[in-house]
Amino acid sequence: MARAATTSDVFNAIAEPQRRRILVLLRGGERPVTEVARELGMPQPGASKHLRVLREVGLVRDRTSGRQRLYGLDARGLRPVHEWTGGFEEFWAGSFDRLDAYVQELAQEERR
């Protein structure tokens, strides 16, 4: 069952694929909701709801510019995700070390 869209948990917020797409889009700079909706091919009310959830968990900031509200990425909100995934760095580092050793071994065999 899907979680409520008003979650205050950053992990639940980014579990929604459309919200992750919005974050990727906002990496390129601030955008009005109409542009977010158009770029992602979704209705404006849907984009507004996703942006509200992302703002509530601290992943998106907004500001008014003239008659538009602009939304931008606030990557500081990803800190809990970064801290959690950081615990897995040893796993990936070990995997990459093993992969590097394997590639070097293959290269040595080809030279023979």
N, C-alpha and C positions, 0 to 999 in steps of 0.2 A: 504494500500500500504506500502511495506517495505521501511524503511529509507535507505539512502545511507550508504554504508559500511565505508565511510571515515568521519563519524560524529566525532565532537570534544566533544560531550556530553557523559559523563560517563554513564548516564542513558540509552541513546540510545545504547551505546556499550554493556552494560550488558543485554539489552533486547533480544539479540540474544542467544538462548540456547547453541549453540556450544561454544560461547565465555565464557559463565558461566562454561561450562564443562572444558574449558582450564584453567580458573582461579582455579577451584578445583584441577585439575591435578598439576598445578604449586605450590599449597600450599605445596606439598611434596618436592619441591626443583627445581633447574634449570634443564631444559631439552632442547635438540636441537629440531629444528622444525621437523626433521624426526621422532623422538620419539613421539612428540605431535601428529603428523599425524597418526602414527601407533596406538597409544593408543586410539585415538578417531575414528579410522576407516574412515579417510577422506584423500583425495589426499593431497600431500604436498603443492601444490600451494594454496589450500583452507586454510590449516592451516597457511601458511605464511600470507595470507590476514587478517585472524582473528587476528593473533599476531601483525600485523602492526597496526590495529585499536586499539587494547588494549594498545600497546605501545604509540600511539599518544595521548590517553586520560590519560596516566600516570598510568595505572594499571599493566603494564608489563615493565620490564627493560631488556636490553640485553647486552651481552658482548661477546667478541671474545675470544675463548680458542683454540689455535692452528688453525686448519682449520674450526672449528665449531663456530657457533653463538649459545650461550646459552641464553634461555629466563627464567626469573624468575618473580615471583609475586612481585609487589610493592604495598602492601596493603594501603600505604598512599593515593593512588589514590581513594580509596573507601571512603575517608572522606566525600565528599558531600552526598553520599548515607547514611552513618552513621548519619550525621547531620540531614538529611531529615527524616529518619525513627525514629530518636530519639524523634521527636514530637509525635510519636504514643506510646511511652513507657507507658504513663499514661493509655491508653486504655488497653494495655496488662497487666499491673500491676493490674488494676481493675478486669480484667477478671480472672486472676490467683487468686486474693484474693477471688473472688466469688466462683471459683471452689474449692479452699481450704476449704472455709466455708461449701460448699455443701458436700464435701467428709467427713469432720468431722461430719456433721449432720448425714450422712448415717452410719458412724461408730458408733455413739451413738445409733442410732435406732437398729443396729444389736446387741448391747450389752444388750438391754432391753429384 
